[in-house]
Amino acid sequence: MKFQAVVKRNKSKIIFIHLIQNFQKPLCSDYQPS
């Protein structure tokens, strides 16, 4: 049970990080003219 809770927490953390990275990518491309 404890192990599953840790895995679930890590999964949500990874998803959160992916969301932040995906959100930052377009912002960076908007600020930097390419």
N, C-alpha and C positions, 0 to 999 in steps of 0.2 A: 504493500500500500504506500509506504513512504517513498519507495523508488518511483512508483507511477506519478506521485505528486511532483517529484523533482523533475521527471521527464516532461511533465505537462508544463511546469513553470519554465523550463529551458526552451521548450517549443514556442511558448508565447513570447519569450524574450527574443528569440531568433526572428519570429515574425515581426515583432515590433521594430527590431533593427533594420530588417529588410524594408519595412514601410518607410522608415526615416530616410534610408539611403535612396529609395526610389523617389521620395519627395524632394530630396536635395538635388538630385541629378538635373531635373529640368530647371530648377532655380539657378544652379551654377551655369548652365548653358545659356540662360536668359541674360545673366549679368556679363558673361564673357562673350563678346562678339566673335563669331567663328566664320 
